[in-house]
Amino acid sequence: MDILITGANRGIGRELATRLAARGDRVIATTRAAGADVGGADAGGPDVDWQTLDVSDAASHRALSVRIGARPLDLVVCNAGVYLEKGRDRPEALTPEMWQKTFATNVTGVFLTVQALLPALGRANVGKIAIIASAMGSQSRASGGSWIYRASKAAAINLGRNMAVDLAGRGIAVGIYHPGWVRTGMGGPEAPVRPGDSAVGLIERFDALSMATTGCFESYDGTPVAF
Ligand SMILES: NC(=O)c1ccc[n+]([C@@H]2O[C@H](COP(=O)([O-])OP(=O)(O)OC[C@H]3O[C@@H](n4cnc5c(N)ncnc54)[C@H](OP(=O)(O)O)[C@@H]3O)[C@@H](O)[C@H]2O)c1
């Protein structure tokens, strides 16, 4: 399969890129910083094609689309995300800039990624979009705290559900996923799930995604997550 993953230079995205390339998929892994240290030229193996993309920047998407050219994409993983108020989420500490940057990445970033890559997804037999959201964005599980991050992931989930409806006619399936509480820069050292275990589970979910299950919201282990 031809696969593109955003925010793949570290964390869950990095694990996904490495594991998908190892099983033989052709992976375009994106990193927002041009010339970023992604761990050496062969990071992720020879089948990982590193490209620059800031998901919040429309010009960056246009430039990547040109580099992709006429190549089809079977799967686009919208993984890039930020959690800016982690550890400092008292209401008084939240700023307009934190709201703006979080939504620009976690919500608009998902939209811009899908919009730019729709032509490439349309060239695949069945195009798939995977949105890495979070159970923290569940409306029914709203348990307080992290207002900005939760609101952004709730918006990403809503966006994904509506994309699933509107892209069904184009033969494109959309899955929304909770990766678990994962030991990454974002999840922190106390998180119980290893990045590799999250990635293995997510890859199983991506493989299972079809037009019959489009619009699903699932945890990395296959458990449905309440909207
Ligand atoms: N870890 C968890 O427990 C957990 C739980 C639920 C959901 N998630 C979600 O899973 C996804 C991956 O999380 P993670 O734990 O792997 O986080 P991470 O280790 O903090 O990595 C985040 C990745 O997103 C990239 N990124 C941030 N802003 C970007 C932008 N504007 N353009 C392009 N790339 C950008 C980062 O790039 P830089 O290196 O340039 O910053 C980095 O590669 C996120 O969407 C997150 O919300 C994580």
The ligand as an ORCA input file, in Angstrom:
! r2SCAN-3c Opt
* xyz 0 1
  N       0.314      9.858     23.535
  C      -0.931      9.713     23.944
  O      -1.183      9.197     25.066
  C      -2.084     10.092     23.055
  C      -3.382      9.800     23.513
  C      -4.466     10.140     22.694
  C      -4.256     10.718     21.454
  N      -2.973     10.989     21.040
  C      -2.809     11.593     19.721
  O      -1.905     10.826     18.951
  C      -1.216     11.666     18.016
  C       0.280     11.456     18.153
  O       0.635     11.733     19.504
  P       2.077     11.401     20.131
  O       1.819     10.905     21.491
  O       2.889     10.611     19.181
  O       2.648     12.892     20.254
  P       4.132     13.473     20.175
  O       5.102     12.448     20.601
  O       4.061     14.768     20.896
  O       4.325     13.719     18.593
  C       3.490     14.621     17.945
  C       3.906     14.703     16.498
  O       3.052     15.672     15.849
  C       3.903     16.587     15.171
  N       3.290     17.902     14.968
  C       2.821     18.760     15.895
  N       2.363     19.876     15.303
  C       2.545     19.721     13.963
  C       2.288     20.515     12.815
  N       1.746     21.734     12.902
  N       2.604     20.003     11.595
  C       3.151     18.778     11.479
  N       3.456     17.984     12.526
  C       3.146     18.455     13.751
  C       5.145     16.670     16.031
  O       6.211     17.269     15.309
  P       7.418     18.085     16.061
  O       8.431     17.041     16.438
  O       7.886     19.026     15.014
  O       6.828     18.762     17.266
  C       5.348     15.201     16.322
  O       5.945     14.543     15.232
  C      -1.655     13.105     18.344
  O      -2.666     13.502     17.458
  C      -2.195     12.984     19.755
  O      -3.137     13.985     20.065
  C      -1.887     10.673     21.809
*
